[in-house]
Amino acid sequence: MVGPEKLPEFATYWQKESFPFIGLPDPEQRVLKLYGQEVKLLKLGRMPAQVVIDQQGIIRFAHYGDSMKDIPPNQELLALLDGFNQNAKS
């Protein structure tokens, strides 16, 4: 997960929520620009983007939303990751 906050704020939020995956603060929007995530000021900032990148650095899935309601369900993303893991073991 990539967030717009600076490190201290991001670290505090990350610890509070106890997310089971890696987080990366991106206040300068470098990662945002690298993967094409949009910013729309009238919609209060970053548009949702889910990008799954494999260990070789290849984008295996990308979804760019138009609003915060346009995010794939967690079950869909977890099933996708499970499929990638199963294929990697084969």
N, C-alpha and C positions, 0 to 999 in steps of 0.2 A: 504494500500500500504506500502510495506517495501522497504527502500532504503539503499544503501551502505554508504551514507554520515554520518559524525558525526552530532550531534544535531544542532550546529549553522548553518551549511550549509543546512541541511535538512529543518530546520525551515524557513530559508530565501526563499528557493525554494517553500516550501508549501504555504507560505503566498503570494508569487508572483503569483502562479498558481491558488490560491483559490479553491483547490480541495474540493468537498462536502462530503468527507469521511475521515476516520481516517488514519493517516500516522505514521509510526514507523521507526526511524533511526536504522540501524543494522550494524554499522561499524565492529563489531567483528564477524559478520556472524552467530550469534547464531540462529536466526529465520531461516535463510537460511539452516543451517544444520538440524534443527528440522524437517523441511518439505521437505527435500531432493532436494532443488534447486541446480542445477549444476553451477560450475564456470569453464569456459574454457578460459584460458589466451589468446589463439590464436584468440578467438572471442571477446576479450576486456572485459572479466569479466563474470558477472552473466548472465545465460541464463534466458529467460522469464519463469515465472511460475505464474499461476493463481490458487489460492486455496481459496475455499469458505468454511468457518467454521461456523457452526451454534452456537446458544447460549449455547448449551450443550457441545461445543468443538468437535463435530463430523465433520469430513471432508465430505462435501456433493458434492464437485466437485473439481477436480484437473486436470490441463493441464500443462505439462512441454514441453516447446518449444526447438527446436534445433537452432533457430536463432531469431533475433528480428522481422523477418517477420512472424514467427510462433506464432502468438498471436490471440486468438479468437476475432472476432469483438465485439465491445462494445454492439451492439444490442443483440447479442447472450448471453452475460453475464448478461445484464440487464433483458432479458426475463427469464433467469434461476433464477435470484434473485426474480423477480416478482412471479414466480411459487412457490418458497420456501415460500415467504410471504403469498401467498394465502393458501397454505397447512397449514401453522402455524395458520392461523385464523380459519380454519375449525375444 
